[in-house]
Each structure stands twice: as structure tokens, then as C-alpha cells.
Amino acid sequence: MATNQLEQLKRFTRVVADTGDFAGIKTYAPQDATTNPSLILKAASMPGYGHLVDQAIREAGATADVGAIIDRLLVLFGREILKIVPGRVSTEVDARLSFDRDGTVAKAREIIALYAQAGIGRERVLVKIASTWEGIKAAEQLQREGIHCNLTLLFSFPQAVACAEAGVQLISPFVGRILDWHKKNAGRDFAPAEDPGVQSVARIYAYFKKFGHTTEVMGASFRNKGEILELAGCDLLTISPALLGELAASTDPVVRKLDPAAAAGAALARVTFDEKAFRFALNEDAMATEKTAEGIRQFSADIVKLEQLIRQKRG
């Protein structure tokens, strides 16, 4: 019997489930799982997960503020996910702290402390932080403390390089959202091989491998299976249950597209970004500027909705 595409992909890429739905994670047996405020809001709104909201409210105590309850809820989801996956779970810091370095550091420490109280070591948790300058500098501090970070809402090469120079554990370039922007602005679709999101991740991967950066690259936010297959060989890929299902349903061959040996010969020059250069380079990239801001707004809005859900349940 021929091996399906998902199993083939797992041979050279760490597959990560992009969901807060435990059933979807169990079905496809990924190594890791990632969550974000939108995914947690979706899951928490489902009848099957209402007990976790109740548990978070109960554990936080009658006098706890809503923010403390949300932290517990995020960690409860993470704890349940870690019962399923053998690797790591990513838990996101409140997006409203995206421009607050000290606030991000404090919130990350609180999240890790909650995991520690549940007996879960920090090696199994990635704290997700937006790839703003403040977020990257917060992650740099956290990494020095042994708290591993996943820099999310990443849309550009300067963001990736700044993350690598800060020594973060992992970055999550958003392939599909890059494609969305270019489709809208170009008025046409793109084949997977010419997909701007795919090309962006391939460039970042090649740069990291060529210059010895140890930061892991995890392609995220996919719109179609073709994008995933074009990035086969990337360190990690975080994939929605729907697309995991498409991969599992096909036995077509999967060809490795990214590998360290090929990256060593990439025609790329070493660059570096201080704060001024970073902000200017990001400003020059209209797509990255717009998508980073949009992502922060969306995640912030979903945190507010999650707060409303908790207040309703709390009564």
C-alpha cells in the first residue's frame, strides 16, 4: 500500500497541527501543535470544550480578573494538547501587548509558571509573540531565561533576520496571508511554485541554513496543499486539520524542496538590523506592514470576544 502524502512529509519535516480542537489533533498524529486566540475562541465556543472554560473560571478563583482566567484557559488547552502530542505546544501572549516589551516578558513568565504548576516543563512549551521590534526584544530576554519563543505574525525577511539575531527558538512565517495580500493587489492567483508566501519562507530557510542560524523555521497559515508541498523539507510546517486531511487522502509522491545542503549555496548576503533599520525596512514593505498590523488587530479582537465569553459564563 502506497504511503500517503502526510506520512511522506513527516519523513523530512516536523508536522504541527494548527488547531485547538483535540479531535483534529488525535486524527493526524502530529509532533507538535500550535494555538492562537482565534483558534482558542473557536474551540472554547464549542459545546465539547465548555468544561474547560468552567474549569479556568473555577481554578482562577472568584476574585480573579478576566485576564487571569484567560491565561488559565490557554494553559488548560495546552495541557490537554500535550496529552496528545509528544512534542511541544505553542501558547500565545495577549496580542494587545505586541508593542509592550516588559508586558510581554511578564505575561510569558506567567504562562510558563502556570504550566510549571501543572508539572509541565518549559521544554514542551513555546510562547507565541508577535514579530514587532518590541516582541522580538522581549523574546530575546525570555530566551536568555530559558523560555522558548515562537515569533508569530511574521511576514518579511527583516522580521525573520531580527528574530534569528535575537536567538529565538522558532519563527512562524505566514505563507497564506502573504498570498492573500498579493492576490488582492495583483488581481490574480499564483501557482504554488510562484506563490509569494512560499518564496518568502524558502528565502528565510536558505538564509538561516547558509549562515548557521539555529532558529527553527515553521511555515504557517496555508491556503492550499500546493503551498505545503512546495515547502516540503522546511524545519516544521503547522497545518490545519482540513489540509492535513487532504495530505492524508493522497498517495502522490512528495518531493523534498528545501534542504540545508542546497541552502549552503544560496546567493544571499549576510545582513543585520538594529531598531532603526528594522523599522525602516518593515515600513518599506507594504504587505508586511499591513499584514502585521491586521493580524495584531484580529487576534486582539478575538481576545476581547474570549473575555466576553468568560464574563457570560461567569455570570
N, C-alpha and C positions, 0 to 999 in steps of 0.2 A: 504493500500500500504506500502510495506516494506521501511524503511529508508535506503538511500544509505550510502556507507562507509564514504563518505566525511562528511555527516551530523552526523553520529555516532562519527567520530573522533573529530568533533568540540565540542562534549559534555565534553571532558576532556583534550583537547589540543587546544591551540590557533593556528589557521591555518593562515599561512602567504603566500602570493603569491610571488614567486621568479621570477619576470619579470619586464620589463619596458614597456610592452605592455598593454595599458589601457583596450583594449577589453578583454584580458585574465583575467584581474583583475575583471572586471564587471561580467563576466560569473560565477565565483565561489564564489563571496561574501566573501572574506577572511577578517580577522580582521585587519591585517597589510599587508605591502608589503615591499620587500627588492629589492634594485638595486645594481649593481656593474658596473665597467667600461665596461665590456664585454656586459652586458645586455643593457646598455645605448647606446653603439656603435651600437649594432644590431638594436635597436629601432630607433635611430637617422638616420640610413641609409635607413629606410623605407619611402616611399613617404608620408605616412599619418602623419609623425612626422617632416617633413622638416620645417614646420612653426615654430616649437619650436626652431630649430637651428637659423632660421632667427630672431626670437624674442630675443634670447640670444645675438646675434650679435648687434642688434639694441639697446637693453637696456644697454649693456656694454659701448657703445659709440665708436666712430671712433678711438680713441687713446688707447683703452684698449688692453692689451696683450691677447694672446690666452688663457692663464691660467684663467684669469678673466672671459672670455666668457664661458669656460667650467664650472666654478663654477656656473654661472648663468644658464647654460643649465641643470646641475644636479638638481638645485633647482627648475627650471621650471617643470621638470619631477616630482619631489617630490610634488610640489604644485598641479599638475593635479591628481596625485595618491591620495593625501589627500582629494580630492573632491569625491573620490570613496570609500575609506576605512574609517571606523570610528575610527581606531586606529592610528598607527604610520607608518612612512616611514623611511627606512634606506638609508642614502646618504653617499657615500664613499669618504674618503680623498684620494688624489693622492697617488698611491702606491709607487711612487718614493720617497716619504717621509717616507717610512717604517722604516728607521734607523735614522731618524731625529726627536728627541723628540720635540724640540722647533718649528720646522717647522710644525709638525703635530698639535700641540696646536694652532698655529697661523691660519692654514688652517681651522681647526674645528671652531674656533671663526668666521672666515669669512663666512663660510657656515651658521652657526646659525644666523649671522647678516643679511644675505640675506633672510632667512626665516622670520626673525622678521620684515624686511621691507615690506614683503608681508602679515603681520598680523598673521603669524603662530607661535604659542608659542613653546618653546623648549621641552615641554612635548610631542609633537607629532613627534619629530624628534630624530632618533638615528644616531649618526655619526659613520660610519664604519671605523675601523682602523685595520691594520694587527697586529697579535699577536706576534710581536717581543718584545724584552725586552723594546726597546725604545717606541714602540707603547703602551704597557701596562702602562708604566710610564706616557706617555702623557695622556692616558685615566684617570689615577688616578688624575692628575691635573685637567682635564676637569670636571670630576665628582664632584670635590670639588666646581667647579664654577656653578654647576647645569646644565652642558651639558652632556646629557646621551649618552653613548657609546655602540656600538655593536662591539665586538672584533672578527674579521673575520680571515680567513686563519688559523684556529686553528685545529691542528692535533694530539695533545698529552695531556696527563694528566698534566704534568708540566705547560704547557701553560694555561690550564684551572684553575689550582690552583692559579697561579700567578695573573690571571685576577680576581678571587674571592677575593684574599687578597688585591687587588687594589681597590675593591669596584665598579667594572664596572657594568653597568646595565644589560648587556646581552652578551653572547658568542654564536658564531656560529660554532660548530664543523662540519667539512666537512666529512660527512659519506661516500659519494660516492667516493671521491678522495682517502680516506684511502683504500677502497675496491679495487680501480684501482691498487694501488701500490702492494697490497698483491696478487691480481690475477696475475699480471705480474711476481712477484717474486716467487710465489708458482707454477705457471703454471697450475692453476685450478681455477674454480669458487667456491663460497661459498654460502651455503644456508642462507637465511635471519637470522636465529637464531644464526648462527656461523659467520656471517659477522663481520670482524674486526672493521669496522666503527660503526656498531650497538653496538658492545660490548664496544667500547671506549666511546660512548655517554652514554650508560647505567651506566658505571662506574662513569663518571663525575657527572651524575644526582644523583646517590646514594650518592656520597661523599658530594655534595653540600647540600643535604637534611639532611644527617646524622649530619653534623657539623654546620648546621644553616646558611650557606652562602645564601645571598639573590639574588645573581647574577642569572639571568634567563638563562636557557639552551635552545637553539634553534637548533635542528638538521637541517643540510643544505646539499645541494649538493647530492641529492638522485639519484641513478641509476635505481631503480625499486620500485614498490609498496610494495614489501615484506619488504624492509628496513623501510619504513614508518610505516607499521603495527606493526613491532617489537618494535617500539619506541612510540606506542600509549600511551598517558599519559605524555609524555615529556612536559615541560612547553609550548614550542612552536615548530612548525615544519614549515620550509619555503620550499615550494613545487612548482615545475614548473607547468605551465598550462597543459602540457601533462599528468603528473601524477595526477594532480587534476582531470582531465577528466577521468582517469582510476578509481579513487576512486568514482567519481560520477556515473559511469556506473555500479557499482556493489552493490548488496544488501546483500552480505555475511556479517556475523556478525563481528564486530570489538571488540576485547578483550583488555582491558587496560593492558599493560605490565609494565609500570613504575608508581609507586605511592609513595608518601612520607612515608607512614606507613611501607611499605616493606623496603624502603631505610634506615630507622632508625636502622634496624638490620643487615645491611650490614657489612661484615667482612673487614673493611677498617680502617687503622690507619691515624691519622692526620699527615700531612707533611707540610713543608713550604719551600719556595725557595727565597734566596737572588739572586743577579745578577749572582754571580759565580756558584751557584748550578743550577740555571735555565739554564745558557748557557751550562754547562756540561751535564745536563740531556737531553736537546734538542739535543746536539751533539751525545749522545749515542743512540738516536732514529733515525735510518737512514731514515725511512719513513717520520717522521715529519720534519726532516731537509730538505730532498729533496722536499717534497710537499710544505712546506712553501716558500722555495726559488723559486720553479717553479711557484707557484701562484702569487708571487710578480712580477716575470718576465712577466707572461701572462697579468696581469692587467696593468702593466707599458706599455707593448707593445700596448695594446688597447687604453690607454690614448694617446699615440703618434698617433695612427690611427685616434682617435677622433680629435686631433689637426689638422691633415692633412685635415680631412673632413671640419672643420671650416675654414681653410685657403682657401680651394677651394670655399666654399660658399661666403666667404668674398670678394674674387677676388683681 
